[in-house]
Amino acid sequence: MEDARLGSHLPRTQLEQLLHTRHYSALRQMDGNEAWLTGQIKVELNSRRDALVELADEARALGQR
């Protein structure tokens, strides 16, 4: 639901670039046996959260103008 609302304000390619990073793609190719995988997933999740928070802050700022 949230992605549908976000998608109505961002071009699909921009939304995909925001969510599907190179790091995300590399993680998807792993078989899950890598010892450091959990840490890398946490890094990517935190990075995507930070990017989405920044986007939300920008949207709020635009809404206040």
N, C-alpha and C positions, 0 to 999 in steps of 0.2 A: 504494500500500500504506500509506504513512504517513498519507495523508489519510483512509483508511478507519479506521485506529486512532484518529486524532484525532476523526473524526466520531462515533465511538462515545461520546465523552466531552463533546462540545459539541453543542448544538442546531444543526441545519443552517443556520439563518438567522445564527447567531452566527459560524459558520465562514465562511460566504459573505461576511459583513461584514468579517471579518478579511482575507480574500484579495481580494475584489472592491471596492476602494475607489473613490471618485469619480475619483481620479487615474488609476487603472487603467482605468476606463471611458472617460475622456477620451483616454488613450493608444490604446485600441482603435479609436477613431473616426478616428484620423489615418491619412493615406494613406502615410506613411513617407517623404515628401519633405521634411519639416520639418528644417532644419539642426540644430536643438537637440534632436531626438528622442532620440538616443542618451543624452545627459545626463539627460533626463527619465526615461528607462527605468531608468538606474542609480539615480537618486534613489528611484524607486518600489521597485525591488528592495531597496535598502538599508533603506527604511522597513518593508517587509514582513518582511525578515530580523529587524530589531530587534523588531518586534511578536511574531514567532514565538519569538525568544529570550526575550523577557519572559514569554510564555505558558509556555514550557518551564521557566523559573526558578520561576514560580508553581506549576507542577505538581510540581516537585521539592520545593518547600517544603511543599506539602500532603502529599506522600508521606512526608516525614520526620516529620510530626506524628503 
